[in-house]
Amino acid sequence: MARKYSRSASKDVERAMRKRKRGKLKSGRSGKTVKSRKQAIAIGLSEARKKGKKVPKKKTGGGRKTGGGKKKS
């Protein structure tokens, strides 16, 4: 079975995780220090994507799903 992520992409994630542990990883827009493990992984994958490494596309359609339509009373 083929690899989902390239080895160099996982190195980028690893680098982001180390930065998070040291307290040096900042989020993009707000510039706040990242504390979440999941957010650190997302930042690492995003950097790998920007460099053109083999990383699957981001899943879209996130967020809350609403019921849609009118409520029946």
Buried (B, 14 or more C-beta within 10 A) or exposed (E): EEEEBBEEBBEBBEBBBEBBEEEEBBBEEEEEEBEEEEBBBBBBBBBBBEEEBBBEEEEEEEEEEEEEEEEEE
